[in-house]
Amino acid sequence: MLKLHVKDETSRLRAVILGTAQSCGPTPKLEDAYDPKSAQHIAAGTYPIEGDMVKEMEAVAAVFKKYDVQVFRPKVIENYNQIFSRDIGFVIDNKFIKANILPDREREIDAIEHVINQVAPTQVYRFPEEAHIEGGDVMPWGEYIFVGTYTGDDYPDFITARTNKEAIQYLTELFPNKKVVSFELRKHNTDPKENALHLDCCFQPIGTDKAIIHKNGFLKEEEYDWLVNLFGKENVFEIDKEEMYNMNSNVFSIAPDVVISEQNFTRLNKWLRAHGITVEEVPYREIAKQEGLLRCSTLPLIRD
């Protein structure tokens, strides 16, 4: 049995589900794109090809091996995108919550059932259908659970709105001892530079007391200010619109002092190293074209 344990975003990682790019299918039709960045690359003829994405994911798997992390992979579904395992579930404390994701992606959860079956059934949860939630919007951080959301009346009009207020309610009930803090995210169906698909597209804690953040990803300035005050301005790395678009906030922590980052994130990687953090650089530029990066393609199961 797997003894799940995740209290935060950065404690030493012991077990993780890493998505797979194998048999991820042909370039989608433009009308089938789930997010504006993928649509942009489909239209431009620059959508990533399978071979490149497989190589990028194997580079991450190699880093996990180096740090002795147990890695699970989804069962491969033919011609189906299974890269972003964070979307389909998340662990807080010792509970595994299956996400309520876009209906077209339900098969992705089936493909990790062999892992979920190793968890005590009493620790596996699924919110009711009306509560939409994806793992990219959910971040445990000690006593807090940070949640990205969109609660506007036009929620149904945004394919980019993935976590709603009903889900926040259920999360609050499931974790009565935690402070669930929600953040309204900026949503845009066609402009990726004005769209925060998930909370981890504009914010992520690093180390023990630091964070990466993009102000424009937050609809309400006071919610952005609250986060900056929580971590302290001197501990926050502000990324600009271009860096947000390139997914600089979507790196992944193996430990408080070890981060996997994209090799082209020059400014960020320099800052991390200046703060005593080891940066394991990998190529992930092709996968980033689908508006997801390292955090999106990993689902931590056990951290110290």
Long-range contacts (C-beta under 8 A, 24 or more apart in sequence): 1-118, 1-119, 1-120, 2-115, 2-118, 2-119, 2-301, 2-302, 3-94, 3-302, 4-91, 4-93, 4-94, 4-95, 4-96, 4-119, 4-123, 4-301, 4-302, 5-91, 5-93, 5-94, 5-302, 5-303, 5-304, 6-90, 6-91, 6-92, 6-93, 6-140, 6-300, 6-301, 6-302, 6-303, 7-93, 7-140, 7-142, 7-303, 8-140, 8-141, 8-142, 8-205, 8-303, 9-139, 9-140, 9-141, 9-204, 9-205, 9-206, 9-253, 10-205, 10-206, 10-207, 10-208, 10-253, 10-255, 10-256, 11-255, 11-256, 11-303, 11-304, 12-254, 12-255, 12-256, 12-303, 12-304, 13-64, 13-67, 13-69, 13-253, 13-254, 13-255, 13-300, 13-302, 13-303, 14-69, 14-70, 14-301, 14-302, 14-303, 14-304, 15-69, 15-70, 15-71, 15-72, 15-300, 15-301, 15-302, 16-64, 16-69, 16-70, 16-71, 16-72, 16-298, 16-299, 16-300, 16-301, 17-71, 17-72, 17-73, 17-74, 17-85, 17-89, 17-112, 17-115, 17-298, 17-299, 17-301, 18-57, 18-60, 18-61, 18-64, 18-71, 18-72, 18-73, 18-85, 18-297, 18-298, 19-57, 19-73, 19-74, 19-82, 19-83, 19-84, 19-85, 19-297, 19-298, 20-57, 20-73, 20-74, 20-76, 20-82, 20-83, 21-50, 21-53, 21-54, 21-56, 21-57, 21-82, 21-83, 21-287, 22-50, 22-54, 22-76, 22-82, 23-50, 23-76, 23-77, 23-78, 23-79, 23-80, 24-50, 24-53, 24-79, 24-80, 24-81, 24-82, 24-83, 25-79, 25-80, 25-81, 26-79, 34-102, 34-159, 35-159, 35-160, 35-192, 35-195, 35-197, 35-290, 35-291, 36-160, 36-188, 36-189, 36-190, 36-191, 36-192, 36-195, 36-291, 37-192, 37-195, 37-245, 37-289, 37-290, 37-291, 38-289, 38-290, 38-291, 39-190, 40-192, 41-289, 41-290, 46-289, 47-289, 48-286, 48-287, 48-289, 48-290, 49-286, 52-286, 53-83, 53-286, 53-287, 55-283, 56-282, 56-283, 56-284, 56-285, 56-286, 56-287, 57-83, 57-287, 57-297, 59-282, 59-283, 59-284, 60-260, 60-282, 60-284, 60-294, 60-297, 60-298, 63-254, 63-260, 63-280, 63-282, 64-254, 66-280, 67-254, 67-255, 67-258, 69-254, 70-302, 72-112, 72-115, 72-301, 74-108, 74-111, 74-112, 75-111, 75-112, 75-114, 76-111, 77-107, 77-108, 77-111, 80-107, 80-108, 81-290, 82-108, 82-111, 83-287, 83-290, 83-292, 83-296, 83-297, 84-136, 84-290, 84-292, 84-296, 84-297, 85-112, 85-297, 85-298, 85-299, 86-134, 86-135, 86-136, 86-200, 86-292, 86-295, 86-296, 86-297, 86-298, 86-299, 87-134, 87-135, 87-136, 87-162, 87-198, 87-296, 88-112, 88-134, 88-135, 88-299, 89-116, 89-135, 89-299, 90-135, 90-138, 90-299, 91-299, 91-300, 91-301, 92-138, 92-140, 92-145, 92-175, 92-178, 93-140, 93-175, 94-123, 95-123, 95-124, 95-125, 95-174, 96-123, 96-124, 96-125, 96-301, 97-125, 97-126, 97-127, 97-133, 97-138, 97-174, 98-124, 98-125, 98-126, 99-133, 99-134, 99-135, 100-126, 100-127, 100-129, 100-131, 100-132, 100-133, 100-167, 101-132, 101-134, 101-162, 102-159, 102-162, 112-299, 115-301, 125-174, 127-166, 127-167, 127-170, 128-166, 128-170, 130-164, 130-166, 131-164, 131-166, 131-167, 131-169, 131-170, 132-161, 132-162, 132-163, 132-164, 132-166, 132-167, 133-162, 133-163, 133-164, 133-167, 133-170, 133-171, 134-162, 134-163, 134-198, 135-299, 136-162, 136-197, 136-198, 136-199, 136-200, 136-201, 136-292, 136-295, 136-296, 137-162, 137-163, 137-185, 137-198, 137-199, 137-200, 138-163, 138-171, 138-199, 139-199, 139-200, 139-203, 139-204, 139-205, 140-178, 141-205, 143-178, 143-179, 144-178, 144-179, 144-180, 144-181, 145-171, 145-175, 145-178, 145-179, 145-180, 145-181, 146-181, 146-182, 146-183, 146-199, 146-203, 146-227, 147-171, 147-180, 147-181, 147-182, 147-183, 147-199, 148-182, 148-183, 148-185, 148-196, 148-198, 148-199, 148-200, 148-202, 148-203, 149-182, 149-183, 149-184, 149-185, 150-184, 150-185, 150-187, 150-219, 151-184, 152-187, 157-189, 158-187, 158-189, 159-189, 160-187, 160-188, 160-189, 160-195, 160-197, 161-187, 162-197, 162-198, 163-198, 181-226, 183-218, 183-220, 183-223, 183-224, 183-227, 184-218, 184-219, 184-220, 184-223, 185-217, 185-218, 185-219, 186-216, 186-217, 186-218, 186-219, 192-245, 192-291, 193-241, 193-242, 193-244, 193-245, 195-291, 196-244, 197-291, 197-292, 198-296, 200-249, 200-250, 200-295, 200-296, 201-244, 201-247, 201-249, 201-250, 201-291, 202-244, 202-249, 203-227, 203-249, 204-249, 204-250, 204-251, 204-295, 205-231, 206-237, 206-251, 206-253, 206-259, 206-272, 206-277, 207-253, 207-256, 207-257, 207-275, 207-277, 208-256, 209-235, 210-235, 210-236, 210-237, 210-275, 211-235, 211-236, 211-237, 212-236, 212-237, 212-239, 212-248, 212-249, 212-251, 212-268, 213-237, 213-238, 213-239, 213-249, 214-238, 214-239, 214-240, 214-241, 214-243, 214-244, 214-249, 216-241, 216-244, 217-244, 237-268, 237-271, 239-268, 243-267, 243-268, 246-288, 247-288, 247-291, 247-292, 247-293, 250-292, 250-293, 250-294, 250-295, 250-296, 251-293, 251-294, 251-295, 252-294, 252-295, 252-298, 254-280, 260-294, 261-294, 262-288, 262-293, 262-294
